[in-house]
Amino acid sequence: MSKEEILARVTEVLVRSFEFDSSQIYPTAHLIDDLDLDSIDAIDLAVGLEEETGLDLAEEELREIRVVQDIVDLIHRKLGED
C-alpha cells in the first residue's frame, strides 16, 4: 500500500471517528494542536487504525505520533515488515 493510500485510509478513520471534515486532515496536521485530540481520542484513534489496517500498534509506537504523517509512516513501515 502506498503512503497516499494509507493517508486516505487514515483520513477515513479520522473523519468517521471524530467527525472531521476531510479538508482538516493533511500530513502536517498536528493531532493535538490542529485537530484538538486528547489522550482518550488517541486510544480511539489507535483502535480505529488497528481495525482498519489489521495491524497491532504498540503503545511505544503510538507515543511517537505527533502529526498525521507520523501515522502514515508508522503504518507504511509496519506493512513493510510483513
PDB file of N, CA, C and O in Angstrom:
ATOM      1  N   MET A   1       0.853  -1.178   0.000  1.00  0.00           N
ATOM      2  CA  MET A   1       0.000   0.000   0.000  1.00  0.00           C
ATOM      3  C   MET A   1       0.901   1.243   0.000  1.00  0.00           C
ATOM      4  O   MET A   1       1.865   1.324   0.761  1.00  0.00           O
ATOM      5  N   SER A   2       0.574   2.195  -0.854  1.00  0.00           N
ATOM      6  CA  SER A   2       1.374   3.415  -0.935  1.00  0.00           C
ATOM      7  C   SER A   2       1.049   4.356   0.222  1.00  0.00           C
ATOM      8  O   SER A   2       0.026   4.211   0.890  1.00  0.00           O
ATOM      9  N   LYS A   3       1.931   5.315   0.445  1.00  0.00           N
ATOM     10  CA  LYS A   3       1.686   6.290   1.518  1.00  0.00           C
ATOM     11  C   LYS A   3       0.434   7.116   1.219  1.00  0.00           C
ATOM     12  O   LYS A   3      -0.274   7.526   2.138  1.00  0.00           O
ATOM     13  N   GLU A   4       0.163   7.358  -0.062  1.00  0.00           N
ATOM     14  CA  GLU A   4      -1.039   8.107  -0.425  1.00  0.00           C
ATOM     15  C   GLU A   4      -2.295   7.313  -0.061  1.00  0.00           C
ATOM     16  O   GLU A   4      -3.274   7.875   0.429  1.00  0.00           O
ATOM     17  N   GLU A   5      -2.254   5.999  -0.308  1.00  0.00           N
ATOM     18  CA  GLU A   5      -3.393   5.150   0.039  1.00  0.00           C
ATOM     19  C   GLU A   5      -3.572   5.070   1.554  1.00  0.00           C
ATOM     20  O   GLU A   5      -4.696   5.075   2.058  1.00  0.00           O
ATOM     21  N   ILE A   6      -2.456   4.998   2.268  1.00  0.00           N
ATOM     22  CA  ILE A   6      -2.524   4.971   3.732  1.00  0.00           C
ATOM     23  C   ILE A   6      -3.107   6.274   4.254  1.00  0.00           C
ATOM     24  O   ILE A   6      -3.952   6.260   5.150  1.00  0.00           O
ATOM     25  N   LEU A   7      -2.665   7.402   3.704  1.00  0.00           N
ATOM     26  CA  LEU A   7      -3.205   8.697   4.123  1.00  0.00           C
ATOM     27  C   LEU A   7      -4.717   8.739   3.895  1.00  0.00           C
ATOM     28  O   LEU A   7      -5.454   9.252   4.737  1.00  0.00           O
ATOM     29  N   ALA A   8      -5.174   8.215   2.785  1.00  0.00           N
ATOM     30  CA  ALA A   8      -6.614   8.195   2.503  1.00  0.00           C
ATOM     31  C   ALA A   8      -7.351   7.364   3.552  1.00  0.00           C
ATOM     32  O   ALA A   8      -8.420   7.762   4.015  1.00  0.00           O
ATOM     33  N   ARG A   9      -6.794   6.225   3.929  1.00  0.00           N
ATOM     34  CA  ARG A   9      -7.424   5.361   4.939  1.00  0.00           C
ATOM     35  C   ARG A   9      -7.405   6.028   6.312  1.00  0.00           C
ATOM     36  O   ARG A   9      -8.392   5.970   7.046  1.00  0.00           O
ATOM     37  N   VAL A  10      -6.281   6.662   6.661  1.00  0.00           N
ATOM     38  CA  VAL A  10      -6.177   7.367   7.942  1.00  0.00           C
ATOM     39  C   VAL A  10      -7.207   8.506   7.973  1.00  0.00           C
ATOM     40  O   VAL A  10      -7.871   8.723   8.987  1.00  0.00           O
ATOM     41  N   THR A  11      -7.328   9.216   6.871  1.00  0.00           N
ATOM     42  CA  THR A  11      -8.313  10.300   6.778  1.00  0.00           C
ATOM     43  C   THR A  11      -9.716   9.754   7.005  1.00  0.00           C
ATOM     44  O   THR A  11     -10.510  10.356   7.728  1.00  0.00           O
ATOM     45  N   GLU A  12     -10.025   8.607   6.384  1.00  0.00           N
ATOM     46  CA  GLU A  12     -11.338   7.988   6.569  1.00  0.00           C
ATOM     47  C   GLU A  12     -11.600   7.680   8.044  1.00  0.00           C
ATOM     48  O   GLU A  12     -12.694   7.934   8.550  1.00  0.00           O
ATOM     49  N   VAL A  13     -10.595   7.133   8.730  1.00  0.00           N
ATOM     50  CA  VAL A  13     -10.749   6.788  10.146  1.00  0.00           C
ATOM     51  C   VAL A  13     -11.000   8.053  10.970  1.00  0.00           C
ATOM     52  O   VAL A  13     -11.889   8.073  11.821  1.00  0.00           O
ATOM     53  N   LEU A  14     -10.226   9.099  10.721  1.00  0.00           N
ATOM     54  CA  LEU A  14     -10.382  10.349  11.474  1.00  0.00           C
ATOM     55  C   LEU A  14     -11.741  10.996  11.209  1.00  0.00           C
ATOM     56  O   LEU A  14     -12.386  11.488  12.134  1.00  0.00           O
ATOM     57  N   VAL A  15     -12.170  10.997   9.965  1.00  0.00           N
ATOM     58  CA  VAL A  15     -13.470  11.588   9.619  1.00  0.00           C
ATOM     59  C   VAL A  15     -14.597  10.787  10.262  1.00  0.00           C
ATOM     60  O   VAL A  15     -15.520  11.358  10.841  1.00  0.00           O
ATOM     61  N   ARG A  16     -14.517   9.457  10.157  1.00  0.00           N
ATOM     62  CA  ARG A  16     -15.562   8.584  10.705  1.00  0.00           C
ATOM     63  C   ARG A  16     -15.588   8.626  12.238  1.00  0.00           C
ATOM     64  O   ARG A  16     -16.659   8.670  12.843  1.00  0.00           O
ATOM     65  N   SER A  17     -14.412   8.614  12.853  1.00  0.00           N
ATOM     66  CA  SER A  17     -14.340   8.530  14.319  1.00  0.00           C
ATOM     67  C   SER A  17     -14.595   9.858  15.022  1.00  0.00           C
ATOM     68  O   SER A  17     -15.182   9.888  16.103  1.00  0.00           O
ATOM     69  N   PHE A  18     -14.156  10.951  14.412  1.00  0.00           N
ATOM     70  CA  PHE A  18     -14.206  12.245  15.109  1.00  0.00           C
ATOM     71  C   PHE A  18     -14.993  13.317  14.370  1.00  0.00           C
ATOM     72  O   PHE A  18     -15.013  14.477  14.783  1.00  0.00           O
ATOM     73  N   GLU A  19     -15.645  12.925  13.271  1.00  0.00           N
ATOM     74  CA  GLU A  19     -16.498  13.836  12.512  1.00  0.00           C
ATOM     75  C   GLU A  19     -15.762  15.066  11.996  1.00  0.00           C
ATOM     76  O   GLU A  19     -16.326  16.159  11.943  1.00  0.00           O
ATOM     77  N   PHE A  20     -14.503  14.881  11.617  1.00  0.00           N
ATOM     78  CA  PHE A  20     -13.766  15.957  10.966  1.00  0.00           C
ATOM     79  C   PHE A  20     -14.246  16.081   9.533  1.00  0.00           C
ATOM     80  O   PHE A  20     -14.801  15.140   8.966  1.00  0.00           O
ATOM     81  N   ASP A  21     -14.028  17.241   8.960  1.00  0.00           N
ATOM     82  CA  ASP A  21     -14.156  17.402   7.522  1.00  0.00           C
ATOM     83  C   ASP A  21     -12.841  16.911   6.934  1.00  0.00           C
ATOM     84  O   ASP A  21     -11.782  17.180   7.501  1.00  0.00           O
ATOM     85  N   SER A  22     -12.882  16.208   5.827  1.00  0.00           N
ATOM     86  CA  SER A  22     -11.648  15.650   5.265  1.00  0.00           C
ATOM     87  C   SER A  22     -10.615  16.736   4.933  1.00  0.00           C
ATOM     88  O   SER A  22      -9.418  16.452   4.880  1.00  0.00           O
ATOM     89  N   SER A  23     -11.070  17.978   4.708  1.00  0.00           N
ATOM     90  CA  SER A  23     -10.124  19.057   4.417  1.00  0.00           C
ATOM     91  C   SER A  23      -9.266  19.415   5.632  1.00  0.00           C
ATOM     92  O   SER A  23      -8.231  20.065   5.489  1.00  0.00           O
ATOM     93  N   GLN A  24      -9.692  18.994   6.825  1.00  0.00           N
ATOM     94  CA  GLN A  24      -8.925  19.262   8.040  1.00  0.00           C
ATOM     95  C   GLN A  24      -7.752  18.297   8.200  1.00  0.00           C
ATOM     96  O   GLN A  24      -6.855  18.535   9.008  1.00  0.00           O
ATOM     97  N   ILE A  25      -7.760  17.213   7.435  1.00  0.00           N
ATOM     98  CA  ILE A  25      -6.751  16.169   7.573  1.00  0.00           C
ATOM     99  C   ILE A  25      -5.718  16.325   6.473  1.00  0.00           C
ATOM    100  O   ILE A  25      -6.027  16.146   5.295  1.00  0.00           O
ATOM    101  N   TYR A  26      -4.512  16.651   6.848  1.00  0.00           N
ATOM    102  CA  TYR A  26      -3.392  16.784   5.909  1.00  0.00           C
ATOM    103  C   TYR A  26      -2.139  16.313   6.635  1.00  0.00           C
ATOM    104  O   TYR A  26      -2.117  16.272   7.865  1.00  0.00           O
ATOM    105  N   PRO A  27      -1.091  15.954   5.886  1.00  0.00           N
ATOM    106  CA  PRO A  27       0.076  15.306   6.506  1.00  0.00           C
ATOM    107  C   PRO A  27       0.697  16.046   7.681  1.00  0.00           C
ATOM    108  O   PRO A  27       1.154  15.402   8.626  1.00  0.00           O
ATOM    109  N   THR A  28       0.728  17.355   7.658  1.00  0.00           N
ATOM    110  CA  THR A  28       1.385  18.099   8.734  1.00  0.00           C
ATOM    111  C   THR A  28       0.422  18.537   9.844  1.00  0.00           C
ATOM    112  O   THR A  28       0.813  19.266  10.756  1.00  0.00           O
ATOM    113  N   ALA A  29      -0.837  18.092   9.764  1.00  0.00           N
ATOM    114  CA  ALA A  29      -1.810  18.440  10.811  1.00  0.00           C
ATOM    115  C   ALA A  29      -1.385  17.803  12.128  1.00  0.00           C
ATOM    116  O   ALA A  29      -1.238  16.585  12.222  1.00  0.00           O
ATOM    117  N   HIS A  30      -1.188  18.641  13.142  1.00  0.00           N
ATOM    118  CA  HIS A  30      -0.792  18.172  14.470  1.00  0.00           C
ATOM    119  C   HIS A  30      -2.037  17.642  15.177  1.00  0.00           C
ATOM    120  O   HIS A  30      -3.069  18.311  15.225  1.00  0.00           O
ATOM    121  N   LEU A  31      -1.926  16.441  15.719  1.00  0.00           N
ATOM    122  CA  LEU A  31      -3.106  15.790  16.303  1.00  0.00           C
ATOM    123  C   LEU A  31      -3.666  16.549  17.494  1.00  0.00           C
ATOM    124  O   LEU A  31      -4.881  16.581  17.689  1.00  0.00           O
ATOM    125  N   ILE A  32      -2.808  17.156  18.288  1.00  0.00           N
ATOM    126  CA  ILE A  32      -3.283  17.876  19.469  1.00  0.00           C
ATOM    127  C   ILE A  32      -3.585  19.333  19.126  1.00  0.00           C
ATOM    128  O   ILE A  32      -4.681  19.820  19.405  1.00  0.00           O
ATOM    129  N   ASP A  33      -2.624  20.031  18.525  1.00  0.00           N
ATOM    130  CA  ASP A  33      -2.782  21.462  18.285  1.00  0.00           C
ATOM    131  C   ASP A  33      -3.785  21.789  17.182  1.00  0.00           C
ATOM    132  O   ASP A  33      -4.582  22.716  17.323  1.00  0.00           O
ATOM    133  N   ASP A  34      -3.748  21.027  16.078  1.00  0.00           N
ATOM    134  CA  ASP A  34      -4.625  21.328  14.942  1.00  0.00           C
ATOM    135  C   ASP A  34      -5.966  20.594  15.013  1.00  0.00           C
ATOM    136  O   ASP A  34      -7.007  21.156  14.674  1.00  0.00           O
ATOM    137  N   LEU A  35      -5.932  19.338  15.456  1.00  0.00           N
ATOM    138  CA  LEU A  35      -7.152  18.525  15.456  1.00  0.00           C
ATOM    139  C   LEU A  35      -7.790  18.413  16.831  1.00  0.00           C
ATOM    140  O   LEU A  35      -8.874  17.848  16.980  1.00  0.00           O
ATOM    141  N   ASP A  36      -7.115  18.953  17.827  1.00  0.00           N
ATOM    142  CA  ASP A  36      -7.666  19.021  19.187  1.00  0.00           C
ATOM    143  C   ASP A  36      -8.015  17.647  19.770  1.00  0.00           C
ATOM    144  O   ASP A  36      -9.006  17.504  20.487  1.00  0.00           O
ATOM    145  N   LEU A  37      -7.190  16.632  19.453  1.00  0.00           N
ATOM    146  CA  LEU A  37      -7.395  15.307  20.025  1.00  0.00           C
ATOM    147  C   LEU A  37      -6.725  15.234  21.389  1.00  0.00           C
ATOM    148  O   LEU A  37      -5.669  15.828  21.606  1.00  0.00           O
ATOM    149  N   ASP A  38      -7.348  14.498  22.307  1.00  0.00           N
ATOM    150  CA  ASP A  38      -6.741  14.305  23.625  1.00  0.00           C
ATOM    151  C   ASP A  38      -6.337  12.841  23.788  1.00  0.00           C
ATOM    152  O   ASP A  38      -6.422  12.067  22.834  1.00  0.00           O
ATOM    153  N   SER A  39      -5.903  12.460  24.970  1.00  0.00           N
ATOM    154  CA  SER A  39      -5.390  11.103  25.178  1.00  0.00           C
ATOM    155  C   SER A  39      -6.471  10.037  24.983  1.00  0.00           C
ATOM    156  O   SER A  39      -6.180   8.946  24.492  1.00  0.00           O
ATOM    157  N   ILE A  40      -7.698  10.337  25.358  1.00  0.00           N
ATOM    158  CA  ILE A  40      -8.796   9.390  25.136  1.00  0.00           C
ATOM    159  C   ILE A  40      -9.049   9.242  23.638  1.00  0.00           C
ATOM    160  O   ILE A  40      -9.263   8.134  23.145  1.00  0.00           O
ATOM    161  N   ASP A  41      -9.022  10.363  22.917  1.00  0.00           N
ATOM    162  CA  ASP A  41      -9.186  10.313  21.462  1.00  0.00           C
ATOM    163  C   ASP A  41      -8.072   9.485  20.822  1.00  0.00           C
ATOM    164  O   ASP A  41      -8.305   8.766  19.851  1.00  0.00           O
ATOM    165  N   ALA A  42      -6.867   9.590  21.370  1.00  0.00           N
ATOM    166  CA  ALA A  42      -5.732   8.843  20.819  1.00  0.00           C
ATOM    167  C   ALA A  42      -5.974   7.338  20.922  1.00  0.00           C
ATOM    168  O   ALA A  42      -5.615   6.583  20.018  1.00  0.00           O
ATOM    169  N   ILE A  43      -6.577   6.912  22.015  1.00  0.00           N
ATOM    170  CA  ILE A  43      -6.900   5.487  22.178  1.00  0.00           C
ATOM    171  C   ILE A  43      -7.942   5.077  21.139  1.00  0.00           C
ATOM    172  O   ILE A  43      -7.810   4.035  20.497  1.00  0.00           O
ATOM    173  N   ASP A  44      -8.970   5.897  20.977  1.00  0.00           N
ATOM    174  CA  ASP A  44      -9.995   5.609  19.970  1.00  0.00           C
ATOM    175  C   ASP A  44      -9.389   5.564  18.575  1.00  0.00           C
ATOM    176  O   ASP A  44      -9.751   4.711  17.764  1.00  0.00           O
ATOM    177  N   LEU A  45      -8.474   6.473  18.295  1.00  0.00           N
ATOM    178  CA  LEU A  45      -7.802   6.506  17.001  1.00  0.00           C
ATOM    179  C   LEU A  45      -6.990   5.236  16.790  1.00  0.00           C
ATOM    180  O   LEU A  45      -7.045   4.634  15.718  1.00  0.00           O
ATOM    181  N   ALA A  46      -6.239   4.826  17.802  1.00  0.00           N
ATOM    182  CA  ALA A  46      -5.419   3.612  17.695  1.00  0.00           C
ATOM    183  C   ALA A  46      -6.295   2.399  17.406  1.00  0.00           C
ATOM    184  O   ALA A  46      -5.954   1.577  16.556  1.00  0.00           O
ATOM    185  N   VAL A  47      -7.416   2.282  18.102  1.00  0.00           N
ATOM    186  CA  VAL A  47      -8.337   1.156  17.881  1.00  0.00           C
ATOM    187  C   VAL A  47      -8.871   1.200  16.444  1.00  0.00           C
ATOM    188  O   VAL A  47      -8.918   0.177  15.762  1.00  0.00           O
ATOM    189  N   GLY A  48      -9.268   2.378  15.999  1.00  0.00           N
ATOM    190  CA  GLY A  48      -9.782   2.524  14.632  1.00  0.00           C
ATOM    191  C   GLY A  48      -8.742   2.159  13.585  1.00  0.00           C
ATOM    192  O   GLY A  48      -9.056   1.515  12.584  1.00  0.00           O
ATOM    193  N   LEU A  49      -7.499   2.574  13.820  1.00  0.00           N
ATOM    194  CA  LEU A  49      -6.424   2.257  12.880  1.00  0.00           C
ATOM    195  C   LEU A  49      -6.129   0.764  12.867  1.00  0.00           C
ATOM    196  O   LEU A  49      -5.899   0.184  11.806  1.00  0.00           O
ATOM    197  N   GLU A  50      -6.134   0.146  14.035  1.00  0.00           N
ATOM    198  CA  GLU A  50      -5.893  -1.292  14.106  1.00  0.00           C
ATOM    199  C   GLU A  50      -6.997  -2.053  13.375  1.00  0.00           C
ATOM    200  O   GLU A  50      -6.720  -3.017  12.661  1.00  0.00           O
ATOM    201  N   GLU A  51      -8.241  -1.625  13.549  1.00  0.00           N
ATOM    202  CA  GLU A  51      -9.356  -2.273  12.855  1.00  0.00           C
ATOM    203  C   GLU A  51      -9.249  -2.076  11.350  1.00  0.00           C
ATOM    204  O   GLU A  51      -9.512  -3.000  10.580  1.00  0.00           O
ATOM    205  N   GLU A  52      -8.867  -0.881  10.931  1.00  0.00           N
ATOM    206  CA  GLU A  52      -8.781  -0.551   9.505  1.00  0.00           C
ATOM    207  C   GLU A  52      -7.635  -1.283   8.814  1.00  0.00           C
ATOM    208  O   GLU A  52      -7.765  -1.699   7.663  1.00  0.00           O
ATOM    209  N   THR A  53      -6.517  -1.439   9.511  1.00  0.00           N
ATOM    210  CA  THR A  53      -5.320  -1.997   8.870  1.00  0.00           C
ATOM    211  C   THR A  53      -5.040  -3.446   9.237  1.00  0.00           C
ATOM    212  O   THR A  53      -4.296  -4.131   8.535  1.00  0.00           O
ATOM    213  N   GLY A  54      -5.629  -3.920  10.329  1.00  0.00           N
ATOM    214  CA  GLY A  54      -5.324  -5.265  10.791  1.00  0.00           C
ATOM    215  C   GLY A  54      -3.982  -5.370  11.494  1.00  0.00           C
ATOM    216  O   GLY A  54      -3.526  -6.472  11.800  1.00  0.00           O
ATOM    217  N   LEU A  55      -3.347  -4.241  11.752  1.00  0.00           N
ATOM    218  CA  LEU A  55      -2.036  -4.220  12.417  1.00  0.00           C
ATOM    219  C   LEU A  55      -2.203  -4.060  13.923  1.00  0.00           C
ATOM    220  O   LEU A  55      -3.189  -3.496  14.397  1.00  0.00           O
ATOM    221  N   ASP A  56      -1.226  -4.566  14.661  1.00  0.00           N
ATOM    222  CA  ASP A  56      -1.151  -4.291  16.094  1.00  0.00           C
ATOM    223  C   ASP A  56      -0.174  -3.137  16.280  1.00  0.00           C
ATOM    224  O   ASP A  56       0.986  -3.228  15.880  1.00  0.00           O
ATOM    225  N   LEU A  57      -0.642  -2.063  16.883  1.00  0.00           N
ATOM    226  CA  LEU A  57       0.196  -0.892  17.108  1.00  0.00           C
ATOM    227  C   LEU A  57       0.596  -0.855  18.575  1.00  0.00           C
ATOM    228  O   LEU A  57      -0.259  -0.790  19.459  1.00  0.00           O
ATOM    229  N   ALA A  58       1.897  -0.896  18.830  1.00  0.00           N
ATOM    230  CA  ALA A  58       2.403  -0.907  20.198  1.00  0.00           C
ATOM    231  C   ALA A  58       2.271   0.470  20.833  1.00  0.00           C
ATOM    232  O   ALA A  58       2.323   1.493  20.150  1.00  0.00           O
ATOM    233  N   GLU A  59       2.101   0.478  22.137  1.00  0.00           N
ATOM    234  CA  GLU A  59       1.960   1.739  22.874  1.00  0.00           C
ATOM    235  C   GLU A  59       3.155   2.659  22.642  1.00  0.00           C
ATOM    236  O   GLU A  59       2.993   3.871  22.499  1.00  0.00           O
ATOM    237  N   GLU A  60       4.364   2.078  22.604  1.00  0.00           N
ATOM    238  CA  GLU A  60       5.575   2.901  22.382  1.00  0.00           C
ATOM    239  C   GLU A  60       5.527   3.571  21.014  1.00  0.00           C
ATOM    240  O   GLU A  60       5.939   4.720  20.864  1.00  0.00           O
ATOM    241  N   GLU A  61       5.017   2.841  20.012  1.00  0.00           N
ATOM    242  CA  GLU A  61       4.916   3.410  18.669  1.00  0.00           C
ATOM    243  C   GLU A  61       3.903   4.551  18.645  1.00  0.00           C
ATOM    244  O   GLU A  61       4.119   5.578  18.001  1.00  0.00           O
ATOM    245  N   LEU A  62       2.812   4.359  19.345  1.00  0.00           N
ATOM    246  CA  LEU A  62       1.762   5.381  19.360  1.00  0.00           C
ATOM    247  C   LEU A  62       2.211   6.650  20.067  1.00  0.00           C
ATOM    248  O   LEU A  62       1.768   7.744  19.720  1.00  0.00           O
ATOM    249  N   ARG A  63       3.079   6.513  21.047  1.00  0.00           N
ATOM    250  CA  ARG A  63       3.566   7.697  21.776  1.00  0.00           C
ATOM    251  C   ARG A  63       4.403   8.613  20.893  1.00  0.00           C
ATOM    252  O   ARG A  63       4.532   9.803  21.180  1.00  0.00           O
ATOM    253  N   GLU A  64       4.971   8.069  19.825  1.00  0.00           N
ATOM    254  CA  GLU A  64       5.828   8.848  18.925  1.00  0.00           C
ATOM    255  C   GLU A  64       5.030   9.688  17.922  1.00  0.00           C
ATOM    256  O   GLU A  64       5.591  10.552  17.248  1.00  0.00           O
ATOM    257  N   ILE A  65       3.746   9.436  17.828  1.00  0.00           N
ATOM    258  CA  ILE A  65       2.914  10.105  16.827  1.00  0.00           C
ATOM    259  C   ILE A  65       2.575  11.525  17.277  1.00  0.00           C
ATOM    260  O   ILE A  65       2.070  11.744  18.378  1.00  0.00           O
ATOM    261  N   ARG A  66       2.860  12.468  16.411  1.00  0.00           N
ATOM    262  CA  ARG A  66       2.541  13.877  16.685  1.00  0.00           C
ATOM    263  C   ARG A  66       1.651  14.475  15.595  1.00  0.00           C
ATOM    264  O   ARG A  66       0.729  15.237  15.883  1.00  0.00           O
ATOM    265  N   VAL A  67       1.939  14.119  14.337  1.00  0.00           N
ATOM    266  CA  VAL A  67       1.201  14.663  13.187  1.00  0.00           C
ATOM    267  C   VAL A  67       0.652  13.501  12.357  1.00  0.00           C
ATOM    268  O   VAL A  67       1.061  12.353  12.536  1.00  0.00           O
ATOM    269  N   VAL A  68      -0.260  13.804  11.464  1.00  0.00           N
ATOM    270  CA  VAL A  68      -0.887  12.780  10.632  1.00  0.00           C
ATOM    271  C   VAL A  68       0.163  11.979   9.861  1.00  0.00           C
ATOM    272  O   VAL A  68       0.037  10.761   9.738  1.00  0.00           O
ATOM    273  N   GLN A  69       1.191  12.642   9.345  1.00  0.00           N
ATOM    274  CA  GLN A  69       2.229  11.934   8.578  1.00  0.00           C
ATOM    275  C   GLN A  69       2.930  10.874   9.431  1.00  0.00           C
ATOM    276  O   GLN A  69       3.359   9.849   8.901  1.00  0.00           O
ATOM    277  N   ASP A  70       3.052  11.102  10.731  1.00  0.00           N
ATOM    278  CA  ASP A  70       3.653  10.094  11.615  1.00  0.00           C
ATOM    279  C   ASP A  70       2.832   8.800  11.584  1.00  0.00           C
ATOM    280  O   ASP A  70       3.394   7.705  11.606  1.00  0.00           O
ATOM    281  N   ILE A  71       1.524   8.927  11.534  1.00  0.00           N
ATOM    282  CA  ILE A  71       0.650   7.751  11.464  1.00  0.00           C
ATOM    283  C   ILE A  71       0.890   7.022  10.143  1.00  0.00           C
ATOM    284  O   ILE A  71       1.053   5.802  10.110  1.00  0.00           O
ATOM    285  N   VAL A  72       0.909   7.791   9.065  1.00  0.00           N
ATOM    286  CA  VAL A  72       1.126   7.215   7.733  1.00  0.00           C
ATOM    287  C   VAL A  72       2.457   6.468   7.700  1.00  0.00           C
ATOM    288  O   VAL A  72       2.524   5.332   7.231  1.00  0.00           O
ATOM    289  N   ASP A  73       3.511   7.106   8.199  1.00  0.00           N
ATOM    290  CA  ASP A  73       4.843   6.486   8.183  1.00  0.00           C
ATOM    291  C   ASP A  73       4.879   5.218   9.026  1.00  0.00           C
ATOM    292  O   ASP A  73       5.483   4.226   8.619  1.00  0.00           O
ATOM    293  N   LEU A  74       4.243   5.235  10.189  1.00  0.00           N
ATOM    294  CA  LEU A  74       4.212   4.068  11.060  1.00  0.00           C
ATOM    295  C   LEU A  74       3.512   2.905  10.375  1.00  0.00           C
ATOM    296  O   LEU A  74       4.030   1.788  10.368  1.00  0.00           O
ATOM    297  N   ILE A  75       2.357   3.152   9.806  1.00  0.00           N
ATOM    298  CA  ILE A  75       1.607   2.087   9.138  1.00  0.00           C
ATOM    299  C   ILE A  75       2.394   1.573   7.932  1.00  0.00           C
ATOM    300  O   ILE A  75       2.478   0.364   7.714  1.00  0.00           O
ATOM    301  N   HIS A  76       2.963   2.479   7.159  1.00  0.00           N
ATOM    302  CA  HIS A  76       3.752   2.082   5.987  1.00  0.00           C
ATOM    303  C   HIS A  76       4.915   1.194   6.408  1.00  0.00           C
ATOM    304  O   HIS A  76       5.180   0.172   5.775  1.00  0.00           O
ATOM    305  N   ARG A  77       5.604   1.577   7.466  1.00  0.00           N
ATOM    306  CA  ARG A  77       6.742   0.802   7.960  1.00  0.00           C
ATOM    307  C   ARG A  77       6.282  -0.581   8.446  1.00  0.00           C
ATOM    308  O   ARG A  77       6.923  -1.591   8.153  1.00  0.00           O
ATOM    309  N   LYS A  78       5.178  -0.616   9.182  1.00  0.00           N
ATOM    310  CA  LYS A  78       4.690  -1.899   9.722  1.00  0.00           C
ATOM    311  C   LYS A  78       4.183  -2.803   8.607  1.00  0.00           C
ATOM    312  O   LYS A  78       4.348  -4.020   8.692  1.00  0.00           O
ATOM    313  N   LEU A  79       3.583  -2.257   7.582  1.00  0.00           N
ATOM    314  CA  LEU A  79       3.134  -3.080   6.462  1.00  0.00           C
ATOM    315  C   LEU A  79       4.331  -3.672   5.718  1.00  0.00           C
ATOM    316  O   LEU A  79       4.246  -4.776   5.180  1.00  0.00           O
ATOM    317  N   GLY A  80       5.437  -2.941   5.687  1.00  0.00           N
ATOM    318  CA  GLY A  80       6.650  -3.427   5.039  1.00  0.00           C
ATOM    319  C   GLY A  80       7.324  -4.551   5.809  1.00  0.00           C
ATOM    320  O   GLY A  80       8.107  -5.315   5.245  1.00  0.00           O
ATOM    321  N   GLU A  81       7.014  -4.654   7.117  1.00  0.00           N
ATOM    322  CA  GLU A  81       7.603  -5.692   7.949  1.00  0.00           C
ATOM    323  C   GLU A  81       6.973  -7.059   7.695  1.00  0.00           C
ATOM    324  O   GLU A  81       7.582  -8.094   7.965  1.00  0.00           O
ATOM    325  N   ASP A  82       5.750  -7.052   7.175  1.00  0.00           N
ATOM    326  CA  ASP A  82       5.029  -8.325   6.956  1.00  0.00           C
ATOM    327  C   ASP A  82       5.603  -9.100   5.794  1.00  0.00           C
ATOM    328  O   ASP A  82       5.118 -10.185   5.476  1.00  0.00           O
TER     329      ASP A  82
END
